[in-house]
C-alpha cells in the first residue's frame, strides 16, 4: 500500500526493462458512460467534446450505430453511421456512401467508438478501441454520396439523437474531450510530468504475442518515490 497511496505526478519508461513501448501521449479522462436513450435530443458541443459509444455487436450482424446530429431548430446536421456488415463499414449521413474503413477495425466484440467532429474545419475522426479508423475532411471530393452535403454539415450542431427505429447497436454513450492525442516517441530513463486526475496515458506497441517484450509505465511522486506501475507482458497469453 505504501506505493499506491502516494500521489503520482510523473511517469517513467525504463531503458533497462521497457522493451515494447513505441510512442505515448496523454488524453483527457473519459466521461461516465450512460445507457443510450432512444428518441431523445441530447445537448452536445462538438467544439469541446467528442461522442463515445459502446457496442457489443458482431461483424455480419447488420446491426448499426446511428449518431444523428441536429441544430437548435431540430434540423438535420449530418450523422455518423457504423454498419456491422462484413466487413464493418461507415457512412457520414448526407456526405458519403457506405464505405470500408481504410484501416483494420479492432477485432474485440466489445467496441468503444469515439467520434470527434471539428466543426471549424469540417473534419470527422472515428476511433475504435483507441485506434483511429477514419479521418475525413469534408469536401466535394469526399462527400460523393450527396452533392448537397453542405446543406446538412454547415449547420451548427448542438444535439445528438439515437433513433429507436434505426440504431440497433449502441449500448451506452458519454461525452469526453475530443480523442485526438498527439503521439510522441517514447523517451526512456526520463521523468515525464503527468496528472492522473485529468489525463489518461496512451501507449502504442508493435510487439507480438509470445515475444516476451514488455511495457512498463512506472509512476513516481514529486519526491521521486515509487508510486506503483502498470506492466504489460507479451507472453502467451498477454498478461499484466
N, C-alpha and C positions, 0 to 999 in steps of 0.2 A: 504493500500500500504506500510505502514511502515514495516510490517513484510516481505513481499515478495521481497522488494527492498534490504534487507540485503543479504550478501553473506554467504550462509550456508556452514559450514565446518565440522559439526558434526550432527549425528543423535542420537535419544534417544527413548528408549521404556519405557514408564511409567509403574511402578509397580502397580499403582492405577487403571489405565484405560485401558491399553493394555491387553486384555484377550484372544486374538486369535493367536498372533504371536508365532510360534514354533521355527523356525530357519531362518537364514538370511545369505546373502553373498553379495559381491559387484562383478559385472561383467562389462566388458567394454561396453561402449555405442555402440549400433548397427550402422552399416553403413547406407547410404542413399539408399533406395530401388529404383531400376530402372526397367522399363518394360523388361521382358525377350525377348531377341533377339534370334531367332532360326537360326540354321545352321551357327553359327559363333563361332570360337575359342576365349575363353576369358581367359586371363592370370590369374593365381592363384598360390599362395604359401600356400599349406596346412599346412606348419610348423608354420605359423604365423597367418593364417586366417581360419575361418570357412565359409561355404556357407549357406546363409539363403535364403529360397524360400517360397513365399506365395502362397496359393491356396484357391479357393472358391468351389471346387468340393464336391459333396455329396457322402456319403457312398453308394455303389451299382451302381454308375455311370460308373464304369470300366474305368474312366479316370486315367491317370498316370503321375507321375513326373519321369523324367529320367535325372539325372545329370551324364553325362558321363565324365570320367577322361581320359586325354591324356598326353603323354610326349611331349618333344620338337619336336620329329620327327613325331608327329601325330599318334603314335601307341597307341592302346587301353591299358589303365592302370587301368581298372575297372570301376564300376559305382554304383550309389545308385538309386534304383527304388522304388517308393511308389505307390502301386495299390489301387485305391478306389473301391475295391471289398467289399464283405460283409463276414467277417469283413475286415477292411483295412489291407493290407499286405505289406511286404517289400521284396526286393531282393538285394543282393550285386552281381552285374554282374560279372560273371567269378568266383563265390565263392559259393553262396547259391541258393537253390530253393526259390520259393515264400513261405514266412514264416509269420505266425501270429506274431504280436508284443507281447512280453512277458508281457506287462502291458497294461491297458486300454488307448486308444488314446483319448485325449480330444474331446468332442462332438461338439464343436462350428464349424459351417460351415466354417468360415474364419479361416484358419490354417497358422501358421508361423512355418515352418520346419527349423531346424538348423542342419547342418551336420558338424561334426568335424572328420578329418582324421589325425591321429597321425602316421606319416609315419615311424618313427624310430621303434616303437613297432608294427606297422601294426594293429592299432586298429581304429574302426569306431564307433562313437557315434551319435545317431539320437535323436533330441529333437522335440517335438511338443507343441507349445504354452508354452514353458518353462519347459515342463515335459520330462525327459529323458525316451524314449520309447524303446531304444535298445542301447546296448553297447557290441561290439563284438571284441574279439581279434582273428584275422585271423589265422587259423591253419588248418591242415588236418582234424581235427575233426569237425571244424566249416564249412569249405568250402567243404561240401559233394556234392555240385552241379557241381563241376568241379575239377578234380584231378590235373589239370594244373593251378590252381589258381595263383601260384607264378609267372607264365609267365606274367600275367597282373599286379598284385598288387605289384610286386617288381620293376616295372619301376618307374622312378622319375616323379611324376605327376606335371605338370606345367600349365595345361589348363583344363577348363571345357567346355562343349558343350551341348546345348539343341537342340535335334533333332526335326525338323518340322514334320517329319512323325511319330515319336514315342511319343514325350512329348506332352500330351494333357491337362495337369493340371496346369503347372507352370504359374503364373501370373507375378510375379516380383521377383527380387533377389537382394542380396547385399553381400558384404564380410564384416565380422566383426571378432573381436577377437574370438578365439575358445570359445564355450559357456560353457565349464566346469567351474563350480563355486563351490568352497568348502564351503558347508553349515556349519554354526556354530549354536549352541544353542543360542537362544535369551537371552541376559543378560539385565535385567531391571534396571532402575534407574542408568544408566551409560552412559556417553558421549562417542560416538564412532566416530573416525575421518573418514571423507568422502569428496571426491572431486566430486561434481556433474557434473563437466565439462568433466570428463573422465570415470566415473563409474555410472551404474545404481544400484538400490537396489533391490534384490530379497528377498521376504519373503514367507515362507511356512505356511499354516494353515491346521487344521483338523476340523474346525468349520462347523456346518450345517446351512442351511438357516433357519431363524426363531429363532436361539439360542440367538440372540441379543448380541453375543460376538463381539468384535471389534479389528481391527488392528489400531494402532496409531503410525505412524512414524513421530516423531517431528524433525524439523530442527532447528539448532541453529548456530549463528555465533561465531567467535572467542571470543567475549566478553561474551558469554553465553546468548545472547538475542534471543528471539523467532524470527525465520525466516520462519514461516509457518509450515504446517504439511499436511500429507495425512492420511485420516481416512477411513476405510472400515467397514461398519456396516453389520453384518449378520442378517439383518431384513428380512422381506418378502415383496418385493424382496430385494436382496442385494443392498445397497446404498453406496455412497461415499460422 
